[in-house]
């Protein structure tokens, strides 16, 4: 039982490390592309487009993979957040 738990912990740790490496590679690619576009596009339109695309992709991900209501739960949360700030 202890050996199985140690193996599971090691596998989980290796998976986490591998996912960190993959995330770093994606971020580096993103950063380089953003730097490239930053030379060609004025900052404000670039920032607006970046935020809009990221929000759109996040909504799709929530709709597809979200648990406990997914997208509708996120919309309810944002609405309550906006109401509490106003």
Helices and strands as residue ranges (DSSP letters): H 2-40, H 43-65, H 70-85
